[in-house]
Amino acid sequence: RYYLISSFLMLFLTAAAFYLLIRLMKNQQLYAQAKLTFTSNMTHELQTPISTISVALESIKKYHLIDQPEKLENYINISVHELQRLQSMIEKVLKQEQMDLGETQLQLSLIDVQPILQQVISAMDVQVKAKNASLVFLPSDEPLFIKGDAMHISNVFYNLIDNALKYSPARAKIEVSFSIADRQLTISFKDNGPGINEIYLQQVFERFFRIFNQDNIHNVKGSGLGLHYVKQVITLHGGRVDLHSKAGKGCNFMVILPLYEEN
Ligand code: ADP
């Protein structure tokens, strides 16, 4: 009997080990696949500004634009703009790398979330108008203080509103609102875009993850790093990010942060 139990146990353990090994391999395979896609997306995205700059410079040379100040200025402006874009893409990848290595130190101070959010919203006004979208902000009457890193928190807001705009069709309606319960602040970013299929609700926060089989979405460029960054920053602040969504039903990203309490 002892022999039977121990052989059964051995069999069970071997099967469990085998199962875990296969899962690990599958995860690594998925990760390698995601990383490969990321590299090819990124290469593609880096190539666009580089070729624009090189066409601009070649045209200056070929058509002697040095003698035509107006055209020259136009080509220089285009090049400077594309260089800035390149720089910000590279910074984004480097920042993410630092964060993944645990090298990011938050610069914590007492911050009021509301003016930070308002600043991000005004900075995005041009993008909102360009898409004929409407961004409704429902302010709170009281100050909303947290212990946080203003720069990272502002990036989080930017990423979530940017996604809502990017993935929604024209005339999107985005709503940003606050609520407070049990000394926790919830900032909700709601859109009426294509939404996310329930099976991806966790995965969208993984590094490099993008949904490929959702019709209109992936003509949109991206790196699959935005939501991973959002989750990391909010977790480092002692909070969490919840996502409610269904395919075709829009998204509601909820950033939940502990409110500052005076002792
Ligand atoms: P990126 O936008 O660079 O692809 P993110 O990490 O910000 O990377 O988002 C991961 C994926 O989640 C996106 O590729 C997209 O498929 C999906 N997603 C994110 N935000 C939204 C949204 N508001 N509506 C629909 N899909 C979204």
Residues whose N, C-alpha, C, O or C-beta is under 5 A from the ligand:
A	BS01	ADP	N163 A164 Y167 G193 G195 I196 V204 F209 R210 I211 K221 G222 S223 G224 L225 G226 L227 H228 C251
